[in-house]
Amino acid sequence: MQITNISEAKASLSYLIKMVQETDKPVIIGKAGKPVAVLSAYKKNPSPRRLGGSWEGKVKISDDFHKIDKEISDSFYRTSIFQD
């Protein structure tokens, strides 16, 4: 793994990118002798994104889900805040 400082990386960024692409080895970029970043080749994830989440197939929504229960509705709206 190659280590280079920021000023060298700025001056030779195109070369460093080409080297990373060809060798598939990352380059560490440092500042004041300490590593601060890594330049590495981009790897596209070959597996398709899985949609649906972890609850898919485990939860069933009732057919009357959208219906409002009168008792619950009254407990919210039949108060001193929402007067008739």
C-alpha positions, 0 to 999 in steps of 0.5 A: 500500500502506497503512502503519499502526502497531500501535496504530492497527491494533488500534483499527481492525482490522475496518476494515482487514480490510474495506478489504483485502477490498474493495481486494485491497491489503495493509496493512503494520503497523509498530512503531517505524517499521519494518514487522513484518507484512502484512495481506492478503486470503486467496486460496483455491488453486483447483487441487486438491492433487496427491497421489502425490509426484514418484516416482508412476509411476516406481517399481514395488514387487516382488510379493514385497516382504513376503517375508523373505530368510533370509540377511539375516534371519540376519545380523541375528538370528544374533548374540550379541545374539539368541541361540537 
